[in-house]
Amino acid sequence: PKLQKTAPGSVKRPITPRGGKAGLDKENVAPGSTPRRSPRPSPRKLKERSALVTPLRPVPHTPSKVAQSCPRPMSSLYHPLDAVTPGGPGRQGRVTDASEDSGYSSHGSSGPRISEYFWEIFTKMKSSNNLLREENMKLNANVVSLQQDLAKSRTNELLLEKSKKQTSKFKEELEHYRMKSDSAEQTLQNTKLELDQQLLTLDSLNRQIDALQRALGEKENQISQMDVVITEGQMVRRKLHNCIQELKGNIRVYCRVRPSLPNEDEDSAIRCRPDGSSVDIRSAGASPKSFQFDKVFSPAATNADVFDEISQLVQSALDGYRVCIFAYGQTGSGKTYTMEGPARGTASSRMQDGMIPQAVNQLFESAEKLKPNGWTFSLSAQFLEIYNEAIRDLLDTTPPSKDFRASGASINNKAQQKAPQKIEIKHDPQSRLPTVVTGVAVVPVSEAATVQELLVTAAKNRSSAATNANEHSSRSHSVFTIFIEGNNLRTNEHTVGVLNLIDLAGSERLQHSGSTGDRLKETQHINKSLSCLGDVIHALSHKTAHIPFRNSKLTYLLQGSLGGDCKTLMFVNVSPVPEHSAESLCSLRFAAKAGSCEVGTARRNITLREPGGH
């Protein structure tokens, strides 16, 4: 059998089964009692016990880590299996030494060796246990640290997962934006291509525009030249026409159709032809009739357009001719508006000024332009009316007499409330003024504003009243006369010109005007004087030997204009209202007859004076 190395001085004991003893256990026998021998185990139990005993192994000479770290036990140490002896009730066990065990013999026994072996193993196990505890503690600390690291790792893993998701989202957005960027870049490229194409087209169009502008400039130059030629041609035509009219000695007739008023029907009974010299009128129950005059003004024409046609006649007055311009037509046809313009106190522009204000403005403007040529002019004016076959001064501001108040005058105008004065019309063909009206005021005129004041005074004094045909009907014929004297110190020329601007009272039918009483008397006198004017026109057109100028104050006053060497122009004013078509037709027929009258060739009233003469 293999021997186990024992500690020095120890007694070899025979190997007994675990928990068995070689002899009697004297220590465990109670005092006074007989020790009993343990029953001998049967061979089967001995065999089982011997199988449980760990076979002895030789201890290597080289000490192990545990043996080196633990001190060698002393021989007096007890065997671990015999460390405690059980006592009786209430008694503590005692520790016994292995040498005192009576069950072990000192000769040839393996007990001490086994005990030392177990002790050595125990010591090693204890040391190993301590080391394992330390290792366990370290491992526990490492586990805690690892658990913390694991928690951090899990947190980091969550953050990483979140970051991955965000990164994935950002990648998707980046991919989306990249796709949009690519699309935008493609669009930009397409836009650049289109822009380049548009720029090429624009450059081509600019070149075309430049070419067209050059061509347009050339055309405009041609148009300007043609306009100049046309203007010159119109001036030549007017001059030739005036020459023809002067040679023929006929009265020039202009027709003007007034526009419809807001309370009137827009359907017009009169149509102006595009040629500017013809007009058609349709009346109830009759076929349309056409008339041709020297000029026809449509309802759209302004007073400025009308004056542009008569401005040469006004210039003739400044040159020393006698000029007569009068307006004829039914009541409410726009005669006073043509001659004087809008009613005083209403807002108006110079384009709306009547023939009288514009004629005066032109006279002063032309006189100012002729000053460098040595001409100086002096102007004076008179304004009168023929009311019920009586001549009255519209510029006389003397208070009315008591006798005239008692006469029962129906219209409260100053001119009609004054007592009749001795006013006479005198004709002297040999005088520088063939027709002179005595007893009326002649007012010097130094500026155009003075004439405006005279018009305001005359409008206040002129006879007017309301009728069914016109709310502000003129009940008299007004005659505004400007005397123009010119002197040229360089050429010693002296000229005398006369400009008569006459606004005739409107013709009207009694059944249409509804006049009664004083209005009836006024209508009768108006129609009589206009009838006399018609007789004079008829006699002149048929070149009869006797011309009835003395049949009315109106024709007698116009004797020098209708039968002498005067430039005469008549406006025939007509209304477009279908209800007035009968009166308009009569006015047009009268104007057509007046256009065929010969009044003689106009002569310039000019004389030469001796140097220093007056």
Residue pairs with C-beta under 8 A, 6 or more apart in sequence:
1 56
2 55
2 56
2 57
2 58
3 56
3 58
4 56
4 57
4 58
4 59
4 110
4 113
4 114
4 117
5 58
5 59
5 113
6 12
6 112
6 113
6 116
7 72
7 73
7 75
7 112
7 116
8 75
9 75
10 75
10 112
10 113
10 116
11 99
11 104
11 106
11 107
11 109
11 111
11 112
12 106
12 107
12 108
12 109
12 110
12 111
12 112
12 113
13 22
13 104
13 105
13 106
13 109
13 110
13 111
13 112
13 113
13 114
14 22
14 104
14 105
14 108
14 109
14 110
14 111
15 53
15 56
15 110
15 111
15 114
16 22
16 103
16 111
17 41
17 45
17 46
17 49
17 50
17 52
17 53
18 49
18 52
18 53
18 81
19 81
20 38
20 41
20 49
21 38
21 101
21 103
21 104
22 103
22 104
22 105
22 109
22 111
23 102
23 103
23 104
23 105
24 35
24 36
24 37
24 38
24 102
24 103
25 35
25 38
25 101
25 102
25 103
26 35
26 102
27 85
27 96
27 100
27 101
27 102
28 85
28 86
29 35
29 36
41 49
56 110
56 113
56 117
59 117
59 120
64 124
66 123
66 124
66 127
66 128
67 120
67 123
67 124
69 127
70 123
70 124
70 126
70 127
73 116
73 119
73 120
73 123
75 112
76 97
76 99
77 98
77 115
77 119
78 95
78 96
78 97
78 98
78 115
79 98
79 101
79 111
79 112
79 114
79 115
79 118
80 115
80 118
80 119
80 122
81 115
81 118
82 96
82 98
82 101
83 95
84 93
84 94
84 95
85 93
85 94
85 95
85 96
86 93
87 93
87 94
98 104
98 111
98 112
98 115
99 106
101 111
104 111
104 112
238 312
241 294
242 312
245 252
245 294
246 567
246 601
246 602
247 601
248 598
249 598
249 599
249 600
249 601
249 602
250 595
250 596
250 597
250 598
250 599
251 562
251 568
251 569
251 570
251 594
251 595
251 597
251 599
252 294
252 568
252 569
252 570
252 595
253 293
253 294
253 569
253 570
253 572
253 591
253 592
253 594
253 595
254 293
254 294
254 295
254 296
254 297
254 306
254 309
254 310
254 569
254 570
254 571
254 572
255 279
255 291
255 293
255 295
255 296
255 297
255 571
255 572
255 574
255 588
255 591
256 296
256 297
256 301
256 306
256 334
256 338
256 571
256 572
256 573
256 574
257 268
257 270
257 272
257 279
257 296
257 297
257 298
257 299
257 574
257 575
257 576
258 299
258 333
258 334
258 337
258 573
258 574
258 575
258 576
259 299
259 300
259 576
260 266
260 268
260 299
260 576
260 577
264 577
265 577
265 578
267 578
268 299
268 576
268 577
268 578
269 281
269 282
269 283
269 576
269 577
269 578
269 580
269 581
269 584
270 279
270 280
270 281
270 574
270 576
270 581
270 584
271 279
271 280
271 281
272 278
272 279
272 296
272 297
272 298
272 299
273 279
273 280
273 296
276 295
276 296
277 292
277 293
277 294
277 295
277 296
278 290
278 291
278 292
278 293
278 296
279 290
279 291
279 292
279 293
279 296
279 588
280 288
280 289
280 290
280 291
281 288
281 289
281 291
281 574
281 581
281 584
281 585
281 588
282 288
282 289
282 581
283 289
283 581
283 582
283 585
284 578
284 581
289 585
289 588
291 588
291 589
291 591
291 592
293 572
293 591
293 592
293 595
294 595
295 309
297 305
297 306
299 576
302 351
302 352
303 337
303 338
303 341
303 351
303 352
303 353
303 354
303 355
303 358
304 350
304 351
304 352
304 353
304 358
306 338
306 355
306 571
307 355
307 358
307 359
310 325
310 355
310 359
310 569
311 362
313 323
313 325
313 567
313 569
314 323
314 359
314 362
314 363
314 499
315 362
315 366
316 323
316 497
316 567
316 602
317 323
317 363
317 482
317 484
317 497
317 498
317 499
318 363
318 366
318 367
318 377
318 484
318 486
318 497
319 495
319 497
319 604
320 486
320 495
320 496
320 497
320 604
320 605
320 606
321 497
321 566
321 567
321 602
321 603
321 604
321 605
322 434
322 497
322 498
322 500
322 560
322 561
322 564
322 565
322 566
322 567
322 602
322 605
323 497
323 498
323 499
323 500
323 566
323 567
323 568
323 569
324 500
324 502
324 558
324 560
324 561
324 562
324 566
324 567
324 568
324 569
325 355
325 499
325 500
325 501
325 502
325 568
325 569
325 570
325 571
326 500
326 501
326 502
326 503
326 504
326 558
326 561
326 569
326 570
326 571
327 335
327 336
327 338
327 339
327 502
327 503
327 504
327 570
327 571
327 573
328 335
328 504
328 530
328 533
328 570
328 571
328 572
328 573
328 587
328 590
328 591
328 594
329 335
329 504
329 506
329 507
329 571
329 572
329 573
329 574
329 575
329 587
330 469
330 506
330 507
330 508
330 573
330 574
330 575
330 580
330 583
330 584
330 586
330 587
331 467
331 469
331 470
331 473
331 474
331 505
331 506
331 507
331 508
331 513
332 469
332 470
332 473
332 506
332 575
332 580
333 506
333 573
333 574
333 575
333 580
333 584
333 587
334 573
334 575
335 474
335 503
335 504
335 506
335 571
335 573
336 354
336 474
336 503
337 354
338 354
338 355
338 571
338 573
339 354
339 355
339 356
339 480
339 501
339 502
339 503
340 354
340 355
340 356
340 357
340 455
340 459
340 503
341 348
341 352
341 353
341 354
341 356
341 357
342 348
342 352
343 472
344 455
344 456
344 459
350 358
350 361
353 361
355 501
356 451
356 455
356 480
356 501
357 448
357 451
357 452
357 455
359 482
359 499
359 501
360 445
360 448
360 451
360 482
361 448
363 377
363 379
363 482
363 484
363 499
364 379
364 447
364 448
367 375
367 376
367 377
370 377
373 488
373 490
374 488
374 489
374 490
374 491
375 486
375 487
375 488
376 486
376 487
376 488
376 489
377 484
377 485
377 486
377 487
378 444
378 484
378 485
379 444
379 445
379 446
379 482
379 483
379 484
379 485
380 442
380 443
380 444
380 445
380 482
380 483
381 442
381 443
381 445
381 451
381 454
381 480
381 481
381 482
381 483
382 393
382 395
382 437
382 440
382 441
382 442
382 443
382 480
382 481
382 483
383 393
383 394
383 395
383 454
383 457
383 458
383 478
383 479
383 480
383 481
384 391
384 392
384 393
384 394
384 423
384 437
384 440
384 478
384 479
385 391
385 392
385 394
385 415
385 462
385 463
385 476
385 477
385 478
385 479
386 392
386 476
386 477
386 479
386 529
386 553
386 554
386 557
387 415
387 416
387 463
387 475
387 476
387 477
387 522
387 525
388 476
388 521
388 522
388 525
389 525
389 528
389 529
389 552
389 553
390 420
390 553
391 423
391 425
391 437
391 440
391 553
391 557
392 415
392 416
392 418
392 423
392 461
392 476
393 415
393 421
393 423
393 439
393 440
393 441
394 415
394 457
394 458
394 461
394 462
394 478
395 440
395 441
395 443
395 454
395 457
395 458
395 461
396 415
396 418
396 440
396 441
396 461
397 414
397 457
398 418
399 414
399 418
400 414
400 417
400 418
400 419
401 418
401 419
403 419
404 416
404 417
404 418
404 419
404 420
405 417
409 416
409 417
409 518
410 465
410 517
410 518
410 519
411 463
411 464
411 465
411 475
411 518
413 460
413 461
413 462
413 463
413 464
414 460
414 461
415 461
415 462
415 463
416 463
421 439
422 438
422 439
423 437
423 438
423 439
423 440
424 437
424 438
424 439
425 435
425 436
425 437
425 553
425 556
425 557
426 435
426 436
426 437
426 438
427 434
427 435
427 436
427 559
427 560
428 434
428 436
429 564
432 496
432 605
432 607
433 483
433 496
433 498
434 560
434 564
435 557
435 559
435 560
437 557
442 483
443 450
443 454
445 451
445 454
445 482
458 478
458 480
462 474
462 476
462 478
463 474
463 475
463 476
463 522
464 472
464 473
464 474
464 475
465 473
465 475
465 519
465 522
466 472
466 473
467 473
467 508
467 513
467 514
467 515
467 519
468 512
468 513
468 514
468 515
469 506
469 508
469 512
469 513
469 514
470 506
473 506
473 508
473 513
474 503
474 505
474 506
475 505
475 519
475 522
475 526
476 505
477 502
477 503
477 504
477 505
477 526
477 529
477 554
478 502
478 503
479 500
479 501
479 502
479 557
480 500
480 501
480 502
480 503
481 498
481 499
481 500
481 501
482 498
482 499
482 501
483 496
483 497
483 498
484 495
484 496
484 497
484 498
484 499
485 494
485 495
485 496
485 497
486 493
486 494
486 495
486 496
486 497
487 493
487 494
488 494
492 608
492 609
492 610
492 611
492 613
493 606
493 607
493 608
493 609
494 606
494 607
494 608
494 609
495 604
495 605
495 606
495 607
496 605
497 605
500 561
502 558
504 530
504 533
504 554
505 526
505 529
505 530
506 526
507 526
507 527
507 530
507 583
507 586
507 587
508 515
508 523
508 526
508 527
508 583
509 583
510 520
510 523
512 583
513 519
513 523
515 522
515 523
528 552
529 552
529 553
529 554
529 555
530 554
532 548
532 551
532 552
532 554
532 555
533 552
533 554
533 555
533 558
534 590
534 593
535 548
535 551
535 555
536 547
536 548
536 549
536 551
536 555
536 558
536 562
537 562
537 590
537 593
537 594
537 597
538 593
539 546
539 547
539 548
540 547
540 562
540 563
540 597
540 598
540 599
541 593
541 594
541 596
541 597
543 598
547 563
548 555
549 555
549 556
549 558
549 559
549 562
549 563
550 556
555 562
560 566
561 568
561 599
562 568
562 597
562 599
563 599
563 600
564 599
564 600
565 600
565 601
565 602
565 603
566 599
566 600
566 602
567 602
568 599
570 591
570 594
572 587
572 588
572 590
572 591
573 587
574 580
574 584
574 587
574 588
575 583
575 584
